[in-house]
Amino acid sequence: MQINGVMAMVMVQDIERALRFYRDILSFTVQDEQEDWVVFNEGVSLGLSPEPSYELSVALNAVMVTLVVDDVQAAYEELVTKGVAFFLAPQTDGGMTFATLRDSEGNLVQLVSTE
């Protein structure tokens, strides 16, 4: 088996709200957009897809997207000015700096940089 790429899919309740968050707040580039899904291309593709009904998705919304950035503190400050609320401010541990927020749909998003 040969793997030619990796794609992560984030299940969302409101695709338009999630699109605005990832495109307008995090500045992701839209690669393809359809009525019921969006694919971004940021090195490794990130797709958004409507989440199935609650009865079918008890644990599906359990994902953390990790964004590797040059400077977590600078990214944190930029996102705070855009109204993003972090529940874990930048911290350094084991040679890595990280900060964690939730996207518009409640999914975990972590910013990471290495020293």
C-alpha positions in Angstrom: 0.0 0.0 0.0 1.2 3.5 -0.9 -0.2 6.5 0.8 -0.2 9.5 -1.4 -1.5 12.1 1.0 -3.4 12.7 4.2 -6.7 14.5 4.6 -8.5 15.3 7.9 -12.3 15.8 7.9 -13.9 18.0 10.6 -17.5 17.3 11.2 -19.5 20.5 11.7 -23.1 21.5 12.6 -23.2 24.7 10.5 -21.0 24.6 7.4 -21.3 28.3 6.5 -20.3 29.3 10.0 -17.4 26.9 10.0 -16.3 28.1 6.5 -16.3 31.7 7.8 -14.2 30.6 10.8 -11.5 28.6 8.9 -11.4 30.9 5.8 -11.9 34.4 7.4 -10.4 34.0 10.9 -7.7 31.4 10.3 -7.1 32.4 6.7 -7.3 28.9 5.2 -7.4 28.8 1.3 -10.5 27.2 -0.2 -9.5 24.5 -2.7 -13.0 23.3 -3.5 -16.5 24.2 -2.2 -19.8 22.5 -2.8 -23.2 22.9 -1.1 -22.5 20.3 1.6 -18.7 20.3 2.0 -15.6 22.5 1.7 -12.0 21.4 1.2 -9.1 23.7 2.2 -5.5 23.2 1.1 -2.9 24.2 3.7 -0.2 21.6 2.9 -2.3 18.8 4.3 -5.9 19.2 3.1 -8.6 20.0 5.7 -12.2 19.3 4.8 -15.4 20.4 6.4 -18.5 18.2 6.3 -21.9 18.5 7.9 -22.1 16.3 11.0 -24.7 13.5 11.0 -27.7 13.9 13.4 -26.9 13.8 17.1 -28.2 10.3 17.4 -25.6 9.0 14.9 -22.7 11.1 16.0 -22.4 10.8 19.8 -18.5 10.8 19.7 -17.8 12.0 16.1 -17.1 15.6 17.1 -14.0 14.5 19.0 -11.2 15.8 16.9 -8.3 18.2 17.4 -6.8 20.1 14.5 -3.2 21.0 15.1 -1.9 24.0 13.2 1.9 24.3 13.1 2.9 28.0 13.2 6.2 29.9 13.4 5.2 31.8 16.6 2.3 30.7 18.8 2.4 34.0 20.8 2.1 36.1 17.7 -0.7 33.8 16.2 -2.5 33.9 19.6 -2.4 37.7 19.7 -3.6 38.0 16.0 -6.5 35.6 16.6 -7.5 37.4 19.9 -7.8 40.6 18.0 -10.2 38.8 15.6 -12.4 37.8 18.5 -11.2 34.2 19.0 -11.5 33.1 22.7 -8.8 30.8 23.8 -9.3 28.4 26.8 -5.6 27.6 27.0 -3.2 30.6 26.5 0.3 30.0 25.1 2.3 27.6 27.2 5.7 26.1 26.7 6.5 22.5 27.6 9.2 20.1 26.4 10.5 22.4 23.7 7.0 23.1 22.2 4.8 26.1 22.6 1.1 25.6 22.2 -2.3 27.3 22.7 -5.7 25.8 22.4 -9.1 27.2 21.2 -12.4 25.9 19.9 -13.5 26.6 16.4 -17.0 27.8 15.6 -18.4 24.3 15.9 -16.7 23.4 19.3 -13.9 21.3 17.8 -10.5 21.7 19.4 -7.8 23.7 17.5 -4.3 23.8 18.8 -1.5 26.1 17.7 1.9 24.6 18.0 5.5 25.7 17.4 8.8 24.2 18.2 11.7 26.1 19.7 
